[in-house]
């Protein structure tokens, strides 16, 4: 009888795991191998248009800190290359920004003349209702306040950093599965 209970518990657990929606995020390197630069006239608009961004993805800006930075700005500031009131400024040279919600995320280089020469990118993260189901998950970095007509939010658009093309599972899901497995193992041990 104890074996039947354990088999039933195993079946319930397997069904539970099957119903979990596995969420993963993709890491997008802005500009791919070119990175974040003005050299070579890279087309960041075309690059962003060729990507699919989702909540849970991460965008990474790689650049030389002696010549560039990254500023997140609102829509109006993006269109006019206005850097006087950025929502956020990044200066590490390897800025990693998690996408935590849908919307537009506007980024540009704040060095004079760089935005005007095309060093800016609009990351568009559509709502689930407007796209087919795709990987998504919880982000890892703080997100800005809710978006208004002149605000943006961190986006993502890089090529997978972990040298493989496999998506990186979200930390929250991994912890949930590990906790579930530990609880199930304890149940079977009884």
Helices and strands as residue ranges (DSSP letters): H 2-19, E 24-25, E 27-29, G 32-34, G 39-41, H 44-49, E 58-62, E 70-73, H 75-80, E 88-90, E 94-98, E 103-108, E 120-125, G 128-130, E 168-169, H 171-189
